[in-house]
Amino acid sequence: MPTKIEKDSVTGTETTGHEWDGIKELNTPLPRWWLYVLYATIIWSLVYYLLYPTIPGIAGLMGYSQREEVVERMAQARARQAGNLDGIAASPLEAIKADPDLLNFALTGGRAAFADNCAPCHAAGGAGRPGYPTLADDSWLWGGTLDEIETTLRHGVRTDDDDTREGEMPAFGADELLEKEQIEAVADYVLSLSTQAAGAAGEGLELYAENCASCHGGAGQGGREYGAPRLADQIWLYGGEKADIVAQITKPRHGVMPAWAGRLDDTTIKMLAVYVHALGGGE
């Protein structure tokens, strides 16, 4: 409850009459100049809002709309790029690569599109992440030519697109297709393909030939028809330790890549294909 208004004995300032646990509230209002500045900023914000509103589709008293300005600038930029965009749209991928001007434009546009759409998974410059293929080496799951890259971009991997890349590895352990000891033997043999280690043949070789070679190749060279990775190198999608290989054989993981057709226009997809091909591993 408010108490009798009095002056504070320490500061000599009049109190408001409020007290909490022996602490008295001093009556020290804001300076008038500060309040006037506050009121002025409030009035200015209202006037500015009427002149330049932020509600979509509503132009201010000045007839200005930032959204319309952005649309206009985009249209101007596209008009300046129309020659190159039309050239890319009308040219086969190999012709784009052979034309220095179109190639430079495609690489620039593809780099921007890659940063916006692909880098979150494949990392900047196509460096790759665990579970996401590196695009800057020469190991390709579905092929590394310009046309093959464009096909993968357009239709994706394991999506609902009618022409998507499709391939699935059996769960040899989870579905009890192989015993635990057999999976261990296959993993040893798979490791030997990349390390050239001796003494890993025997049962592992036989099991590999019966269950894996049809997709991954007899020498672990991989199979692009099914997106089966090459096993005879040191490039691993889910890890190259024996435990990682055993886990993949037991219950494999299958990545999914979006189908960019319909999400991106044809010209952007072609520029992306040219850019990815130029990262260092294109065939």
C-alpha positions in Angstrom: 0.0 0.0 0.0 1.2 3.6 -0.8 2.7 5.4 2.2 3.1 9.1 3.0 5.1 10.9 0.4 8.4 12.2 1.9 11.9 13.1 1.0 14.7 10.5 1.0 17.1 11.3 3.8 20.2 10.3 1.7 19.5 12.0 -1.6 17.0 14.6 -0.6 14.7 13.4 -3.5 11.0 13.2 -3.0 9.7 9.6 -2.9 6.7 8.2 -4.8 5.2 6.8 -1.6 5.9 3.2 -2.6 8.1 1.0 -0.5 9.2 -2.6 -0.8 11.0 -4.4 2.0 12.3 -1.1 3.3 13.4 0.1 -0.1 11.8 3.4 -1.1 11.1 4.4 -4.7 12.5 7.9 -5.6 10.4 10.1 -7.8 12.8 10.8 -10.6 10.9 11.2 -13.8 12.7 11.2 -17.2 14.0 14.5 -18.4 11.5 16.4 -20.6 13.9 16.5 -23.6 14.2 12.7 -23.5 10.4 12.3 -23.5 10.1 14.8 -26.4 12.7 12.8 -28.4 10.7 9.6 -27.7 7.5 11.2 -28.8 9.1 12.6 -31.9 10.5 9.1 -32.9 7.0 7.6 -32.5 5.4 10.3 -34.7 8.2 9.9 -37.3 7.7 6.1 -37.4 4.0 6.5 -38.0 4.6 9.0 -40.8 7.3 6.8 -42.3 5.0 3.8 -42.2 2.3 5.7 -44.1 4.9 6.8 -46.7 6.6 3.4 -47.0 4.4 0.6 -45.6 5.7 -2.9 -45.2 2.4 -4.7 -45.8 2.7 -6.8 -49.0 0.7 -5.5 -51.9 0.1 -2.0 -50.4 1.9 1.0 -51.7 2.5 4.0 -49.5 1.5 7.6 -50.0 4.6 8.1 -52.0 3.6 5.2 -54.3 6.7 3.3 -53.4 6.9 -0.5 -52.8 10.2 -2.2 -52.0 8.8 -5.5 -53.3 8.0 -3.9 -56.7 11.5 -2.4 -56.7 13.1 -5.9 -56.1 10.9 -7.4 -58.9 11.9 -4.6 -61.2 15.6 -5.0 -60.5 15.4 -8.7 -61.0 13.7 -8.1 -64.3 16.5 -5.7 -65.3 19.2 -8.2 -64.3 17.5 -10.9 -66.3 17.2 -8.7 -69.3 21.0 -8.0 -69.1 21.6 -11.7 -68.9 19.1 -12.7 -71.5 21.6 -13.4 -74.2 23.6 -15.9 -72.1 20.5 -17.4 -70.5 18.9 -18.0 -73.9 22.2 -19.4 -75.2 22.4 -21.9 -72.3 18.7 -22.8 -72.7 19.2 -23.5 -76.4 22.6 -25.3 -76.3 23.6 -28.9 -75.4 25.8 -29.2 -72.4 28.9 -30.1 -74.5 28.3 -26.9 -76.6 28.1 -24.8 -73.4 31.4 -26.3 -72.2 33.0 -25.5 -75.6 31.9 -21.8 -75.6 34.1 -19.7 -73.3 31.5 -17.1 -72.7 28.7 -19.5 -72.0 31.0 -21.7 -69.9 32.0 -18.7 -67.7 28.4 -17.6 -67.3 27.3 -21.2 -66.5 30.0 -21.7 -63.9 29.1 -18.4 -62.2 25.4 -19.2 -62.2 26.0 -22.8 -61.2 28.2 -21.8 -58.3 25.5 -19.5 -56.9 22.8 -22.2 -57.4 25.0 -24.8 -55.8 25.6 -22.7 -52.7 21.8 -22.1 -52.4 20.6 -25.7 -53.0 23.4 -28.2 -52.8 26.1 -27.1 -50.4 24.0 -27.8 -47.2 24.5 -31.5 -48.0 27.5 -31.8 -50.4 29.4 -28.9 -48.6 31.1 -25.9 -50.3 32.9 -26.8 -53.4 31.4 -30.3 -53.4 33.8 -31.5 -50.6 31.1 -33.9 -49.3 30.0 -35.0 -45.9 29.5 -38.3 -44.2 26.6 -39.9 -46.1 26.7 -37.3 -48.9 29.0 -38.0 -51.8 32.0 -35.9 -52.6 31.6 -34.2 -56.0 35.2 -33.1 -56.4 36.7 -36.5 -56.9 36.5 -39.1 -59.7 34.3 -41.6 -57.9 30.7 -41.4 -59.2 27.7 -43.5 -58.0 25.6 -42.8 -61.1 28.1 -41.5 -63.6 30.1 -38.3 -64.0 29.6 -37.1 -67.5 27.7 -33.9 -68.2 24.5 -35.8 -69.3 24.7 -38.2 -66.4 25.1 -35.4 -63.8 22.2 -33.5 -65.4 20.0 -36.6 -65.2 20.8 -37.1 -61.5 20.0 -33.4 -60.9 16.7 -33.5 -62.7 15.3 -36.7 -61.4 17.1 -37.2 -58.0 17.9 -40.3 -56.2 15.2 -42.5 -54.6 12.4 -39.9 -55.0 8.9 -40.2 -56.3 10.0 -38.9 -59.7 9.2 -41.4 -62.5 12.7 -41.4 -63.8 14.5 -41.2 -60.4 17.8 -43.0 -59.8 16.9 -46.2 -58.0 19.0 -48.7 -56.2 18.8 -50.4 -52.8 21.2 -52.6 -51.0 19.8 -55.7 -49.1 19.9 -55.7 -45.3 22.0 -58.8 -45.1 22.0 -58.8 -41.3 18.7 -57.3 -40.3 16.9 -59.6 -42.8 19.0 -62.6 -41.7 20.4 -63.2 -45.2 23.9 -63.7 -43.7 25.1 -64.8 -40.3 27.1 -62.4 -38.1 30.3 -64.3 -38.8 29.7 -64.3 -42.5 29.2 -60.5 -42.4 32.5 -60.2 -40.6 34.2 -62.2 -43.3 32.6 -60.1 -46.1 33.7 -56.9 -44.4 37.3 -58.2 -44.2 37.2 -59.0 -47.9 35.8 -55.6 -48.8 38.5 -53.9 -46.8 41.1 -56.0 -48.7 39.8 -54.6 -52.0 40.9 -51.1 -51.1 44.0 -51.8 -49.0 45.2 -54.7 -51.1 45.8 -56.7 -47.9 46.5 -60.3 -48.3 44.8 -63.2 -46.5 41.2 -61.9 -46.7 40.0 -64.3 -49.3 38.5 -67.7 -48.5 34.9 -67.5 -47.1 34.8 -63.7 -47.5 35.6 -64.0 -51.2 33.0 -66.7 -51.8 30.3 -64.8 -49.9 31.2 -61.6 -51.8 31.0 -63.3 -55.1 27.6 -64.8 -54.3 26.0 -61.7 -52.7 27.8 -58.5 -53.6 29.6 -58.9 -57.0 26.4 -58.6 -59.1 26.1 -54.9 -58.0 29.6 -53.8 -56.8 31.5 -55.8 -59.5 33.8 -58.8 -59.1 36.8 -56.6 -58.3 34.8 -54.0 -56.4 34.8 -51.6 -59.3 31.2 -50.5 -58.5 28.1 -50.5 -60.6 26.5 -47.3 -61.8 23.3 -49.0 -63.0 22.3 -49.4 -59.4 24.4 -46.6 -57.8 26.6 -49.3 -56.2 29.7 -47.6 -54.8 33.2 -48.5 -55.9 34.8 -50.6 -53.1 38.4 -50.8 -54.5 39.4 -47.3 -53.5 39.7 -45.3 -50.3 36.6 -43.3 -50.8 33.8 -44.2 -48.3 30.3 -42.8 -48.1 29.5 -44.0 -44.5 33.0 -44.7 -43.2 35.9 -47.0 -44.0 36.5 -48.7 -40.7 35.5 -52.4 -40.4 32.7 -51.5 -37.9 31.3 -49.0 -40.5 31.3 -51.6 -43.2 29.8 -54.3 -41.0 27.0 -51.8 -40.0 26.3 -51.0 -43.7 26.1 -54.7 -44.6 23.9 -55.5 -41.6 21.4 -52.7 -42.1 22.4 -50.4 -44.9 21.6 -46.7 -45.1 20.2 -45.3 -48.3 20.6 -41.6 -49.1 17.9 -39.5 -50.9 18.6 -36.6 -53.2 15.7 -34.3 -54.3 14.6 -34.2 -57.9 15.3 -30.6 -58.9 13.2 -30.6 -62.0 10.2 -28.5 -61.2 12.0 -26.9 -58.3 14.7 -25.2 -60.5 14.2 -24.1 -64.1 16.0 -26.0 -66.9 18.6 -23.3 -67.4 19.7 -23.4 -63.7 19.8 -27.2 -63.8 22.1 -27.1 -66.8 24.4 -24.5 -65.2 24.5 -26.7 -62.1 25.5 -29.7 -64.2 28.3 -27.7 -65.8 29.5 -26.4 -62.4 29.5 -29.8 -60.7 31.3 -31.4 -63.7 34.0 -28.7 -63.4 34.6 -29.3 -59.7 37.4 -31.7 -60.5 35.9 -35.1 -60.9 33.8 -34.8 -64.0 34.3 -37.3 -66.8 
